[in-house]
């Protein structure tokens, strides 16, 4: 070996970098020639094209509220003689909830009836006496006034019993037996259909028939009085959603919706009953209110609970469908592999709706035909002893160099191993010689 080369080989600043470079280079050569690269394998199976209903949905969440909240109070003064319900109790439409002492109310009816009788007698007498037209007009006015007072007294007497105008559940009771009510005891014996879900208010019923004293107060009512009894609907609920402006055009009134209470295991089917036309913007996102109503006394529904709602945007019946994995797309063209016996044929198809991992085939395939789906998976073959692991990129033998850590061919450098001319070693050490060649075999 020439003297210059021997000196270089004795210099650690030269030997160590050279060794590292050769080890890495040798390993890369070894790895590229011996390792198995990751390859995509695929599991194939045959499925049958089916025909059925496909639906595309928009999902959102909102708060469940009763459709109607009826706030009930006595219109007349008196002493509470009975409270027949308690919070949480289910009630029927027309069911008596509470009563007040009716003695004074009955006395008012008796007095009003006497006034009517007197006014009628006066009118009859004057007509018989051929009284002046002015007198007859005055008598008729008196009779009308007396009749109005009688009607009011009868209404107040009927209002001695507070009844529920809806089938529902008692939410609150703010009455106790013996409690004295003033003349402005509330908004009448009728509830106001205060509806948290856009429900329609219904007039209250009296002790037997519809109660004319029903006075309504909605959420925007100026009344600040507390309802003596509150009843909420138990058979119909409403969920109000905020739908993104990009999707609102696809939601129509009357569309079907599946409502699932949070934490619940059952769902109920409802319908879109209102689609708002005025947007609300929050954090730069425009949304529209959509109301979904669920009837039929659904189980697991409670006012104030949250729910997830899936609104059906589009529904196609008798749609031919296959798993989406069966459809290949190349250059804008969709194809499926059709199997008939031992024959496979690639067939061009036209696709439509995609939902729940299925793709609609609008032409090119019939229900009942067999198609191939290919499920991709990635595998790497074992190289050497890798302790049962594959595709990890480790050195063979658990991280060792090939052949127990030796360089290829017993540790000799590859014949004619050249370094780039003028290549610098760490520490500024330059190799010398023509192009940095070591002589011979680089031993």
TORRO-259246 format. One line per field, with one value per residue (C-alpha): y, z, x. Coordinates in steps of 0.1 Angstrom, whole numbers, padded with zeros to 4 digits. Each point is the difference from the previous one (the first is absolute). Layout:
# TORRO-259246
c2 (Y;...)
c3 (Z;...)
c1 (X;...)
# end
This chain:
# TORRO-259246
c2 (0000;0035;0019;0028;-0024;-0017;0033;0008;-0034;0007;0033;-0004;0031;-0019;-0035;0006;0020;-0024;-0029;0016;0009;-0035;-0017;0021;-0004;-0038;-0003;0020;-0023;-0030;0012;0009;-0034;-0022;0017;-0003;0034;0008;-0012;0005;-0032;-0003;-0023;-0006;-0013;-0002;0018;0003;0033;0007;0022;0021;0034;0024;0033;0030;0018;0032;-0004;0026;0002;0021;0001;-0020;0021;-0008;0013;0018;0015;0011;0024;-0001;0023;0008;0031;0005;0007;-0026;-0026;-0030;-0030;-0028;-0007;-0032;-0005;0002;0007;-0029;-0014;-0008;0016;-0003;0028;0015;-0015;0021;0012;0023;0017;0031;0008;0007;0013;0037;-0008;-0017;0030;0023;-0021;0001;0038;0005;-0023;0021;0032;-0016;-0010;0035;0017;-0023;0007;0037;-0003;-0021;0025;0030;-0017;-0008;0036;0013;0019;0023;-0014;0017;-0019;-0033;0006;0007;-0032;-0021;0015;-0009;-0036;-0004;0012;-0023;-0030;0008;0000;-0033;-0015;0012;-0014;-0034;0000;0008;-0028;-0025;0013;-0013;-0032;0002;-0026;-0011;0010;-0027;-0035;0003;0000;0024;0020;0023;0005;0033;-0004;-0014;-0007;0029;0026;0032;0012;0037;0012;0001;-0036;-0007;-0001;-0017;-0035;-0006;-0005;0019;-0024;0012;-0021;-0005;-0020;0022;-0018;0015;0013;-0015;0015;-0013;-0020;0007;-0024;-0016;0019;0024;0028;0034;0016;-0015;0027;-0008;0011;-0010;0002;0037;0007;0031;-0020;-0007;-0021;-0035;-0028;-0018;-0033;-0007;-0029;-0011;-0022;-0036;-0014;0025;0015;0025;0002;0033;-0003;0024;-0011;0013;0024;-0024;-0027;0018;-0001;-0038;-0002;0002;0003;-0034;-0019;-0030;0002;-0025;0014;-0017;0014;0002;-0030;-0018;-0033;0006;0025;0015;0011;0036;0025;0034;0024;0033;0013;0035;0027;0024;-0009;0004;0006;-0010;0000;0007;-0031;0005;-0025;-0003;-0013;-0033;-0015;-0038;-0013;-0035;-0013;-0032;0003;-0012;-0017;0014;0036;0027;0037;0016;-0031;0002;-0021;-0008;0004;-0015;0017;-0018;0022;-0025;-0035;-0024;-0032;-0031;0012;-0025;0002;-0015;0006;0030;-0021;-0019;0032;0011;0034;0008;0031;0009;-0034;-0024;-0038;-0031;-0036;-0023;-0037;-0026;-0035;-0001;0031;0035;0030;0037;0019;0038;0013;0032;0009;0021;0005;-0011;-0007;-0023;-0016;-0008;0014;0002;-0015;0018;-0019;-0029;-0024;-0019;-0011;-0036;0002;-0009;0026;-0002;0023;0004;0008;0014;-0010;0007;-0028;-0003;-0033;-0010;0003;-0020;-0003;0030;-0016;-0005;0036;0011;0033;0018;0012;-0014;-0015;-0038;-0019;0025;0030;-0016;0005;-0028;-0032;0008;0036;-0007;0019;-0018;-0025;-0004;0037;0010;0033;-0003;-0001;0034;0018;0036;0031;0032;0019;0028;-0014;0014;-0021;0012;0024;0014;-0031;-0003;-0033;0001;-0018;-0002;0002;-0014;-0036;-0025;-0024;-0036;-0014;0026;-0024)
c3 (0000;-0008;0029;-0003;0001;0031;0018;-0009;0013;0034;0004;0021;-0016;-0032;0010;0021;-0026;-0027;0021;0007;-0036;-0012;0027;-0009;-0037;0003;0021;-0025;-0028;0021;0010;-0036;-0012;0028;0017;-0012;-0006;0013;-0025;-0002;0003;-0004;0012;-0025;0005;-0020;0010;-0015;-0013;0019;-0004;0027;0015;0002;0019;0003;0033;0018;0037;0027;0037;0021;0033;0005;0011;0006;-0029;0024;0035;0015;0029;0020;0027;0016;-0013;0031;0037;0026;0023;-0015;0011;-0018;-0020;-0018;-0018;0008;-0021;-0023;-0002;-0034;-0007;-0026;-0020;0021;0032;0032;0015;0029;0014;0020;0023;-0022;0026;-0008;-0037;0002;0020;-0028;-0026;0021;0003;-0037;-0009;0021;-0018;-0033;0012;0013;-0033;-0020;0021;-0004;-0037;-0002;0021;-0020;-0033;0014;0010;-0034;0015;-0021;-0024;0021;0031;-0019;-0012;0035;0013;-0027;0008;0037;-0009;-0022;0028;0025;-0024;-0005;0038;0003;-0027;0018;0033;-0016;-0016;0034;0016;-0027;0007;0035;-0014;-0018;-0028;-0024;-0036;-0013;0006;0017;0031;0029;0001;0030;0027;0019;0020;0034;0017;0020;-0020;-0006;-0035;-0010;-0028;-0023;0009;-0035;-0036;0003;0002;-0033;-0007;-0025;-0024;0007;-0025;0002;-0032;-0022;0012;-0004;0031;0007;0021;0034;0010;0030;0025;-0028;-0033;-0016;0025;-0015;0025;-0016;-0003;-0020;0008;-0023;0005;-0010;0024;0022;0029;0027;0022;0008;-0012;0027;-0018;-0031;-0024;-0028;-0029;0004;-0034;-0023;0001;-0021;-0008;-0015;-0020;-0016;-0036;-0020;-0028;-0025;0008;0008;-0036;0001;0030;-0007;0023;0006;-0004;0022;0029;0024;0036;0025;0036;0012;0020;-0011;-0018;-0019;-0027;-0012;-0034;-0004;-0027;-0009;0009;-0006;-0021;0010;-0026;0021;0006;0031;-0002;0027;-0003;-0037;-0005;-0013;0011;-0003;0027;-0009;0023;0002;0017;0015;0011;0013;0036;-0008;0028;0014;-0009;0027;-0002;0001;-0012;-0031;-0031;-0033;-0030;-0035;-0026;-0033;-0028;-0028;-0001;-0029;0000;-0019;-0005;-0013;0023;0006;0026;-0009;0000;-0030;-0021;-0017;-0015;-0027;-0022;0010;-0008;0025;-0004;0020;-0005;-0006;0007;-0019;0008;-0006;-0023;0011;-0020;0005;-0006;-0002;0023;0008;0037;0021;0037;0025;0036;0028;-0020;-0029;-0035;-0022;-0035;-0024;-0031;-0010;0027;0012;0035;0005;-0020;0017;0003;0015;0029;0007;0036;0000;0027;0002;0009;0001;-0002;0027;-0006;0022;0036;0010;0030;-0019;-0010;-0036;-0019;0029;-0019;0026;-0007;-0004;0031;0024;-0011;-0008;-0032;-0026;0009;0036;-0004;-0025;-0032;-0032;-0011;0033;0008;-0031;-0016;-0034;-0028;-0013;0025;-0010;0021;-0017;-0011;0024;0026;0034;0031;0034;0016;-0034;-0009;-0038;-0017;-0024;-0032;-0034;0006;0035;-0011;0023;-0018;-0008;0018;0027;0027)
c1 (0000;0015;0013;-0025;-0029;0014;0003;-0036;-0011;0018;-0018;-0032;-0016;0002;-0008;-0031;-0020;0011;-0012;-0033;-0006;0009;-0021;-0031;0006;0005;-0032;-0020;0012;-0007;-0034;-0010;0010;-0014;-0029;-0035;-0016;-0035;-0025;-0036;-0019;-0038;-0026;-0028;-0035;-0031;-0032;-0035;-0014;-0031;-0031;-0015;-0005;0029;-0001;0023;-0002;0010;0008;-0001;-0008;-0024;-0019;-0032;-0029;-0037;-0022;-0023;0005;-0033;0001;-0032;-0013;-0034;-0017;-0021;0008;-0008;0014;0017;-0021;0019;0032;-0006;0034;0037;0031;0009;-0035;-0015;-0034;-0027;-0015;-0029;0012;-0006;0032;-0012;-0031;-0008;-0030;-0030;-0024;0007;0000;-0034;-0014;0012;-0018;-0032;0002;0007;-0029;-0023;0012;-0008;-0035;-0006;0011;-0021;-0031;0005;0003;-0032;-0019;0010;-0008;-0035;-0005;0010;0029;0020;0026;0027;-0011;-0002;0036;0012;-0017;0016;0034;-0005;-0009;0030;0023;-0016;0004;0037;0005;-0018;0022;0031;-0012;-0007;0035;0016;-0020;0012;0035;-0001;0015;0033;0003;0027;-0006;0024;0012;0034;0021;-0003;0033;-0006;-0026;-0001;-0032;-0008;-0033;-0012;0019;-0019;0000;-0005;-0022;0030;0010;0015;-0008;-0033;-0012;0015;0036;0018;0016;0034;0018;0038;-0001;-0022;-0031;-0035;-0017;-0033;-0028;-0005;-0030;-0022;-0014;-0020;0001;0024;0009;-0006;0023;0030;0026;0031;0036;0027;0037;-0002;-0029;0004;-0015;0025;-0023;0010;-0023;-0018;0003;0021;-0007;0022;-0009;0012;-0009;0016;0035;0019;0038;0013;0031;0025;0007;0029;-0009;0017;-0025;-0032;-0013;0000;-0023;-0037;-0030;-0015;0033;0005;0025;0014;0004;0022;0002;0036;0009;-0031;-0002;-0032;-0009;-0033;-0011;-0012;-0006;0014;-0028;0017;0029;0011;0006;0020;0037;0020;0037;0024;0038;-0004;-0022;-0035;-0027;-0038;-0024;-0017;-0027;-0006;-0031;-0003;-0034;-0014;0012;0036;0018;0032;-0009;0003;-0001;0034;0019;0021;-0005;0016;-0022;0006;-0022;-0006;0010;-0005;-0015;0001;-0021;0009;0036;0025;0030;0034;0027;0020;0031;-0013;0001;0033;0004;0025;0001;-0035;-0014;-0015;0003;-0008;0013;-0029;0003;-0020;0011;0038;-0001;0009;-0010;0008;-0032;-0005;-0028;-0017;-0001;-0024;-0005;0026;-0011;0011;0028;-0023;0000;-0031;0004;-0024;0011;0023;-0009;-0031;-0010;0011;0032;0033;0027;0035;0011;0037;0010;0035;0026;0037;0025;0038;0018;0024;0038;0024;-0009;-0022;-0017;-0032;-0003;-0003;0001;0018;0030;0024;0034;0000;0006;-0017;0020;0034;0019;-0001;0019;0003;0012;0028;0005;-0008;0025;0018;0004;0019;-0009;-0016;0025;0008;-0021;0003;-0007;-0012;0031;0007;-0024;0007;0001;-0011;0024;0011;0021;0003;0007;0029;0008;-0015;-0037;0003;0006;0015;0023;-0007;-0031;-0001;0015)
# end
